[in-house]
Amino acid sequence: MKKTLFSFLAVLFMALSLHAQDKVTQKVLELGKTDNRTMEHADYIARNIGGRIVGSHMLNHAEDWVAEQFRSWGLEVRIQEAVTIGVGFDRGPWSGRMLSEDGFALHFGTPAYTAGTRGPQKGRVYLEPKNQREFDRVKGALKGSWVLLETGATSGLAIDASPKADSTRAAQLAEGKKDIQVPMYRQMVEAGVLGFIRPAQLPMQVLYNRAMCFDLTMDNLPRACDILLDEHQFEIIKRKCVNREDFQLEFDIRNHFFPGPMKYHNILGVIKGTQYPDEYVMMGSHLDAYDIATGSTDDGQGVCVTMEAARLLAAAGARPKRSIMFCIWTGEEYGLLGSKYFVEQKTIPWNKISNYFNRDGGPLAASSVTVPPAMYDDFVKACEPLFNYNPDIPFTVNKREGEPQPRPTRAGGSDHAYFAMNGIPAISFREMDVFGYDFIYRDIWHTEDDLYDKLIPAYMEHSAVVQAVTAYGLANLNHLLSREGLYKD
């Protein structure tokens, strides 16, 4: 009799539990269509905060905002310090113009952590001297001038002005090598140039001072501006220099350095599991962004989708069996610093992570997922509510064919990398331009065009629902996802 009663209660408990889970999923699907706030988050990130470079106050502001949003939705919030940089950097307005009868406004940018002008500065323009003889010919005229560097289109990174680069240039000059990048750089700085101007393709990529930003102190700040100029304007100015025309350039660049240390954090929102609280389904995106634009697609859109997935589940009253963690990473653009720290510190034991979903590929629609055979049935079960959710963006689960690939040994790409390198499942959704909006990520990636109007609301709102439902389904399995066949090793 007792055994029969126990079996009956167990079945009843499972039925009630499945009913509660189904109610949560249905609520997420309903809210996804009637009260989807993904674009509200995007509006705040892009239009109120904007560029969020490591070192800036704006990234700190963005962290505080994300944490407060998570708290307001009832999530447990964990803040993990992951990045420290010794000198801070904030960007103010910038402008420039050519001073001549046929003058025009200049279209340009400066990499983060490079010098500003300390007010408007105007001067003559000279072509770069390529050797000692050419430098000696103009060294007296270089003070207070701008120098054109014929480097070809740049990657957007700053000129390497580190002591190591200076030593390399000096050694190459002594050996008589040609094709040295800015061979007389240090000599020109010592001669008192205002700054250097390089050509940039459009839309302009403007990144940061990778070689020196973590080594700067208030005593060794850069002295000469590093300007990336519209390549078409560069050619006009170059012709004027070749023809020895009388004109000047004026720049006003408000790049501000201030004493640190500046500290940056991973913001981790958690919906705690009821049965397996120490096991996790995870999803994440990175909050930091280059400051030539507003970081809307890279990776504001990912942050907004991740945040809305958290809000939808919280609003639906989700109480999953295992915990769901929503990770807003810091320092991705500077080398995956936040996610690397999280993984290497074993913040969550690696064997307790069922899967990590990363979103950092543009504002496209999560339309499918391809998984190893050992995960296939579990993903079908988790994603089943999505199969008929949005007929305009059909969702499928696909079984991976062929042999598994070797586990990656080098980091790259985005914040999934250190998870994958350490054998943690990092299965992510396939994202597509389903309606044919002609979105090409490379047209926007790391450029001045990374703006709010490049976002695609229908795709982002749909993806938030997909991530919420899938994570909830996986979190309610009676087991972690199998790692069988995940990698060749």
Residue pairs with C-beta under 8 A, 6 or more apart in sequence:
20 319
21 472
21 476
23 316
23 317
24 313
24 316
24 317
24 318
24 319
24 472
25 316
25 385
25 469
25 472
25 473
26 385
27 315
27 316
27 317
28 312
28 313
28 316
28 318
28 465
28 468
28 469
28 472
29 385
29 389
29 465
29 469
31 312
31 315
31 316
32 312
32 389
32 461
32 462
32 464
32 465
32 468
35 315
36 308
36 312
36 461
36 464
36 465
37 308
37 311
38 304
38 305
38 307
38 308
38 457
38 460
38 461
38 464
39 304
39 455
39 457
39 460
39 461
41 69
41 303
41 304
41 307
41 308
42 296
42 300
42 301
42 304
42 452
42 455
42 460
43 452
44 65
45 62
45 294
45 295
45 296
45 300
45 303
45 304
46 294
46 295
46 296
46 300
46 451
46 452
46 455
47 294
47 452
49 58
49 61
49 62
49 65
49 294
50 58
50 291
50 293
50 294
50 295
51 58
51 91
51 289
51 290
51 291
51 292
51 293
51 294
51 295
52 58
52 59
52 62
52 287
52 288
52 289
52 291
52 295
53 59
53 89
53 91
53 112
53 208
53 288
53 289
53 290
53 291
53 333
54 83
54 85
54 213
54 262
54 264
54 288
54 330
54 331
54 333
54 334
54 337
55 85
55 87
55 88
55 89
55 112
55 113
55 213
55 260
55 262
56 88
56 89
56 90
56 91
56 262
56 291
57 88
57 90
58 90
58 291
59 264
59 287
59 288
59 330
60 262
60 264
62 287
63 79
63 264
63 265
63 267
63 287
63 328
63 330
66 267
66 287
66 303
66 307
66 328
67 77
67 79
67 267
69 307
69 311
70 77
70 267
70 269
70 307
70 310
70 326
71 77
73 269
73 310
73 311
73 314
73 315
74 314
75 269
75 270
75 271
75 310
75 314
75 326
76 269
76 270
76 271
76 272
77 267
77 268
77 269
77 270
78 268
78 270
79 265
79 266
79 267
79 268
80 265
80 266
80 268
80 338
80 341
80 342
80 347
81 263
81 264
81 265
82 264
82 265
82 266
82 330
82 331
82 337
82 338
82 341
82 342
83 263
83 264
83 265
83 330
83 331
83 334
83 337
83 338
83 341
84 260
84 261
84 262
84 263
84 264
85 213
85 214
85 260
85 261
85 262
85 264
86 214
86 215
86 216
86 217
86 260
86 261
86 262
87 113
87 213
87 216
87 217
87 218
87 221
87 257
87 258
87 259
87 260
87 262
88 257
88 258
88 259
88 260
88 262
89 112
89 113
89 213
89 255
89 256
89 257
89 258
90 256
90 258
91 112
91 254
91 255
91 256
91 291
92 116
92 254
92 255
92 256
93 252
93 254
94 108
94 109
94 110
94 116
94 251
94 252
94 253
94 254
94 255
95 105
95 106
95 251
95 252
96 105
96 106
96 108
96 227
96 249
96 250
96 251
96 252
96 253
97 103
97 104
97 105
97 106
97 249
97 250
98 104
98 106
98 233
98 237
98 247
98 248
98 249
99 122
99 247
99 248
99 249
99 250
100 240
100 245
100 246
100 247
100 248
103 247
104 233
106 229
106 230
106 233
106 249
106 251
107 204
107 229
107 230
107 233
108 197
108 200
108 204
108 227
108 228
108 229
108 230
108 251
109 200
109 204
109 206
109 227
109 228
109 292
109 448
110 116
110 206
110 225
110 226
110 227
110 228
110 253
110 255
111 156
111 157
111 158
111 206
111 207
111 208
111 209
111 226
111 228
112 206
112 207
112 208
112 209
112 213
112 290
112 291
113 158
113 208
113 209
113 212
113 213
113 216
113 222
114 158
114 209
114 222
114 225
114 226
114 255
115 195
115 221
115 222
115 223
115 224
115 225
115 226
115 253
115 255
116 225
116 253
116 254
116 255
116 256
117 194
117 195
117 225
117 251
117 252
117 253
117 254
119 252
120 250
120 251
120 252
121 194
121 250
121 251
121 252
122 248
122 249
122 250
122 251
123 144
123 145
123 146
123 194
123 248
123 249
124 141
124 144
124 145
124 146
124 247
124 248
125 145
125 146
125 147
125 148
125 197
125 237
125 240
125 241
125 247
125 248
125 249
126 138
126 141
126 142
126 145
126 146
126 147
126 148
126 241
127 147
127 148
127 150
127 238
127 241
127 242
128 147
128 148
128 149
128 150
128 182
128 184
128 188
128 196
129 135
129 137
129 138
129 184
129 188
130 183
130 184
131 173
131 183
131 184
132 173
132 184
134 184
135 184
135 187
135 188
139 187
139 191
142 188
142 191
142 192
142 193
143 191
143 192
143 193
144 192
144 193
144 194
145 193
145 194
146 193
146 194
146 195
146 196
146 197
146 227
146 249
146 251
147 188
147 193
147 195
147 196
147 197
148 196
148 197
148 234
148 237
148 238
148 241
149 159
149 182
149 196
149 197
149 198
150 199
150 238
151 181
151 182
151 198
151 199
152 199
153 199
153 200
153 201
153 231
154 198
154 199
154 200
154 205
154 228
155 205
155 207
156 200
156 204
156 205
156 206
156 207
156 228
156 446
157 207
157 208
157 209
157 210
158 207
158 208
158 209
158 210
158 211
158 212
158 226
159 181
159 182
159 185
159 196
159 198
159 226
160 181
160 211
160 212
161 185
161 186
161 189
161 209
161 211
161 212
161 222
162 211
162 212
162 215
164 211
165 185
165 211
166 185
166 186
169 180
169 181
169 182
169 183
169 185
169 186
172 180
172 183
173 180
173 183
182 196
185 196
188 196
188 224
189 223
189 224
193 224
194 224
194 225
194 251
195 224
195 225
195 226
195 227
195 251
196 224
196 225
196 226
196 227
197 227
197 228
197 229
197 234
197 237
197 249
198 226
198 227
198 228
198 229
198 234
199 228
199 229
199 230
199 231
199 234
199 235
200 206
200 228
200 229
200 230
200 231
200 234
201 231
202 230
202 231
202 232
203 443
203 444
203 447
203 448
203 449
204 228
204 230
204 292
204 447
204 448
205 228
205 292
205 446
205 447
206 228
206 290
206 292
206 446
206 447
206 448
207 290
207 333
207 446
208 290
208 333
208 334
209 222
209 226
210 334
212 222
213 334
216 222
216 257
218 257
218 259
221 257
225 251
225 253
227 251
227 253
229 237
237 249
240 247
264 288
264 330
264 331
264 338
265 330
265 338
266 327
266 328
266 329
266 330
266 338
266 339
266 341
266 342
267 287
267 327
267 328
268 325
268 326
268 327
268 328
269 310
269 325
269 326
269 328
270 323
270 324
270 325
270 326
271 310
271 313
271 314
271 318
271 319
271 320
271 323
271 324
272 323
273 279
273 280
273 320
273 321
273 322
273 323
273 324
273 475
274 319
274 320
274 321
275 321
275 322
276 321
276 322
276 323
277 322
277 323
278 323
278 349
278 352
279 322
279 323
279 352
279 353
279 354
279 480
280 322
280 323
280 324
280 325
280 348
280 352
280 353
280 354
281 320
281 322
281 323
281 324
281 325
281 354
281 355
281 471
281 474
281 475
282 324
282 325
282 326
282 327
282 348
282 353
282 354
282 355
282 356
282 357
283 306
283 309
283 324
283 325
283 326
283 327
283 356
283 357
283 358
283 359
283 467
283 471
284 306
284 326
284 327
284 328
284 329
284 339
284 356
284 357
284 358
284 359
284 415
285 299
285 302
285 303
285 305
285 306
285 327
285 328
285 329
285 358
285 359
285 360
285 415
286 299
286 302
286 303
286 328
286 329
286 330
286 331
286 332
286 333
286 338
286 339
286 360
286 414
286 415
287 299
287 303
287 328
287 329
287 330
288 295
288 329
288 330
288 331
288 332
288 333
288 334
289 295
289 298
289 299
289 300
289 333
289 450
290 298
290 333
290 446
290 450
292 447
292 448
292 450
293 447
293 448
293 449
293 450
293 451
294 300
294 450
294 451
294 452
295 450
296 450
296 451
296 452
296 454
296 455
297 362
297 363
297 441
297 444
297 445
297 450
297 454
297 455
298 360
298 362
298 444
298 445
298 446
298 450
299 332
299 359
299 360
300 455
301 359
301 362
301 363
301 455
301 460
302 358
302 359
302 360
302 361
303 328
304 460
304 464
305 359
305 460
305 463
305 464
305 467
306 326
306 327
306 328
306 359
306 467
307 326
307 328
308 461
308 464
308 468
309 326
309 464
309 465
309 467
309 468
309 471
310 324
310 326
310 468
312 464
312 465
312 468
313 324
313 468
313 471
313 472
318 324
318 472
320 472
320 475
320 476
321 475
321 476
321 477
321 478
322 354
322 475
322 476
322 477
322 480
323 475
324 471
324 472
324 475
325 348
327 339
327 342
327 356
327 415
329 336
329 338
329 339
329 342
329 415
330 337
330 338
331 337
331 338
332 338
332 339
332 360
332 414
332 415
335 411
336 411
336 414
336 415
336 417
336 418
338 415
339 415
339 416
339 417
339 418
339 419
340 411
340 418
342 348
342 418
343 350
343 418
343 419
343 422
343 424
344 418
350 422
350 423
350 424
352 480
353 419
353 424
353 425
354 425
354 474
354 475
354 477
354 480
354 481
355 425
355 426
355 427
355 474
355 481
356 416
356 419
356 424
356 425
356 426
357 426
357 427
357 428
357 429
357 467
357 470
357 471
358 414
358 415
358 416
358 426
358 428
359 366
359 428
359 429
359 431
359 463
359 467
360 414
360 415
361 414
361 431
361 441
362 431
362 439
362 441
362 444
363 439
363 454
363 455
363 456
363 459
363 460
364 431
364 432
364 433
364 439
364 456
364 459
364 463
365 393
365 431
365 432
365 433
365 434
365 456
365 458
365 459
365 462
365 463
366 395
366 429
366 430
366 431
366 462
366 463
366 466
366 467
367 393
367 394
367 395
367 396
367 429
367 430
367 431
367 432
367 434
368 395
368 396
368 397
368 398
368 429
368 430
368 432
369 379
369 383
369 396
369 397
369 398
369 427
369 428
369 429
369 430
369 470
370 397
370 398
370 399
370 400
370 427
370 430
371 379
371 397
371 398
371 399
371 400
371 427
372 399
372 400
372 404
372 482
372 484
372 485
372 486
373 399
373 400
373 485
374 482
374 483
374 484
374 485
374 486
375 425
375 427
375 481
375 482
376 397
376 399
378 474
378 477
378 481
378 482
379 397
379 470
379 474
380 397
381 473
381 477
382 469
382 470
382 472
382 473
382 474
382 476
382 477
383 395
383 397
383 469
383 470
383 473
384 473
385 469
385 473
386 395
386 465
386 466
386 469
386 470
387 394
387 395
387 396
389 395
389 465
389 469
390 462
392 434
392 435
393 434
393 459
393 462
395 466
403 488
404 485
404 486
404 487
404 488
405 487
405 488
406 487
406 488
406 489
407 420
407 421
407 423
407 487
407 488
407 489
408 417
408 420
408 421
409 421
410 421
411 417
411 418
411 421
416 426
416 428
419 425
419 426
420 426
423 483
423 486
423 487
425 481
425 483
425 486
429 463
429 466
429 467
429 470
431 459
431 463
433 439
433 456
433 459
434 459
435 458
437 456
439 454
439 456
443 449
444 450
444 454
474 481
